[in-house]
Amino acid sequence: MAHTKANVIIVSLGLLLMSACTSPQPNTEITNKTKTIDTVLIQNMVFTPDSISVSSGSTVVFINKDMVDHTVTDQADTSHSSGMIHSDSAYTLKADKSFNYYCMIHPVMKGKLVVH
């Protein structure tokens, strides 16, 4: 009987010691750092919205829903242009500066990108 009692105590102490030595549970929470994607629709010969404010580094996607080609061209520096954005196509840029833009094909189409 004393032998059994000693075994129970030893096993109990062993289990207690093992439970104290286990590693902590890993953190299963997943941090989802999503980047913002802002969209400008090109439809009915206008940019919608015609003025958009985004954070620096944001992705801005211009989606052409018109039946004709358009461009997104910096008014101050026409070398910064999307090139032709065909119907049902998109142009993506990483916002790093504010600028006024227009469509080189249809100059009455204008918009503004404000980066903060």
RODREN-406466 format. One line per 2 residues: number of its first residue (from 1); for each residue x, y, z of C-alpha. Coordinates in Angstrom, 3 decimals. Layout:
# RODREN-406466
NUM> X/Y/Z ~ ...;
# end
This chain:
# RODREN-406466
1> 0.000/0.000/0.000 ~ 2.814/2.421/0.848;
3> 4.407/1.491/-2.453 ~ 1.210/2.356/-4.371;
5> 0.826/5.613/-2.489 ~ 4.406/6.572/-3.361;
7> 3.796/5.726/-7.038 ~ 0.671/7.911/-7.106;
9> 2.592/10.806/-5.571 ~ 5.499/10.387/-8.011;
11> 3.187/10.175/-11.043 ~ 1.184/13.177/-9.820;
13> 4.320/15.240/-9.300 ~ 5.610/14.162/-12.719;
15> 2.365/15.246/-14.409 ~ 2.395/18.536/-12.538;
17> 6.000/19.147/-13.544 ~ 5.286/18.257/-17.186;
19> 2.311/20.604/-17.348 ~ 4.408/23.440/-15.949;
21> 7.129/22.863/-18.550 ~ 4.987/22.821/-21.665;
23> 5.520/25.628/-24.091 ~ 2.851/28.296/-24.296;
25> 0.201/27.983/-26.961 ~ 1.234/29.716/-30.162;
27> -0.572/32.896/-31.023 ~ -3.045/31.807/-33.681;
29> -4.320/35.320/-34.343 ~ -3.424/36.319/-37.863;
31> -2.757/39.958/-38.457 ~ -4.133/40.906/-41.834;
33> -2.440/44.048/-43.040 ~ -4.504/44.928/-46.044;
35> -3.462/47.704/-48.301 ~ -6.052/50.139/-49.427;
37> -7.121/50.005/-53.049 ~ -8.973/53.071/-54.270;
39> -10.948/52.941/-57.492 ~ -11.788/55.604/-60.040;
41> -14.334/54.629/-62.682 ~ -14.059/56.040/-66.172;
43> -17.608/55.947/-67.432 ~ -19.868/58.193/-69.514;
45> -16.813/60.290/-70.396 ~ -16.097/61.317/-66.771;
47> -13.800/60.225/-63.954 ~ -15.856/59.141/-60.928;
49> -15.010/60.398/-58.403 ~ -13.403/63.378/-60.083;
51> -11.361/64.086/-56.954 ~ -9.936/61.386/-54.723;
53> -7.865/61.673/-51.537 ~ -5.611/58.749/-50.614;
55> -2.731/57.898/-48.313 ~ 0.790/57.859/-49.694;
57> 1.592/54.406/-51.019 ~ -2.030/53.505/-51.685;
59> -2.954/51.702/-54.858 ~ -5.299/53.572/-57.178;
61> -7.021/51.675/-59.978 ~ -8.637/53.494/-62.897;
63> -11.208/51.234/-64.592 ~ -12.389/52.155/-68.082;
65> -16.062/51.224/-68.507 ~ -16.522/53.354/-71.633;
67> -16.541/51.945/-75.162 ~ -13.584/54.170/-76.137;
69> -9.965/54.479/-74.997 ~ -8.883/56.998/-72.364;
71> -5.706/58.079/-70.592 ~ -4.839/59.286/-67.112;
73> -2.237/61.971/-67.729 ~ -0.585/64.350/-65.262;
75> -1.529/67.902/-66.348 ~ 1.771/69.359/-65.138;
77> 3.974/66.631/-66.642 ~ 2.470/64.801/-69.612;
79> 5.350/62.312/-69.581 ~ 3.530/60.751/-66.616;
81> 0.667/59.078/-68.424 ~ -1.117/55.771/-68.290;
83> -0.961/55.297/-72.023 ~ -4.137/54.024/-73.652;
85> -6.603/52.413/-71.277 ~ -8.812/50.311/-73.512;
87> -12.488/49.574/-72.881 ~ -12.974/47.169/-69.939;
89> -9.322/47.560/-68.981 ~ -7.645/49.136/-65.984;
91> -4.614/51.221/-65.107 ~ -3.022/50.878/-61.662;
93> -0.697/53.341/-59.987 ~ 1.006/53.632/-56.613;
95> 0.045/57.024/-55.148 ~ 3.205/58.941/-54.301;
97> 2.282/62.530/-55.164 ~ -0.731/64.758/-55.676;
99> -1.575/65.838/-59.204 ~ -4.340/67.001/-61.487;
101> -4.967/64.645/-64.360 ~ -6.936/64.578/-67.585;
103> -7.605/62.343/-70.584 ~ -5.302/63.276/-73.485;
105> -7.897/62.035/-75.979 ~ -10.806/63.871/-74.335;
107> -9.266/66.926/-72.588 ~ -12.574/67.945/-70.995;
109> -12.286/64.853/-68.776 ~ -10.406/65.956/-65.658;
111> -9.719/64.710/-62.171 ~ -7.565/65.266/-59.133;
113> -5.533/62.875/-56.991 ~ -4.635/64.192/-53.529;
115> -2.010/62.226/-51.614 ~ -1.593/62.808/-47.874;
# end
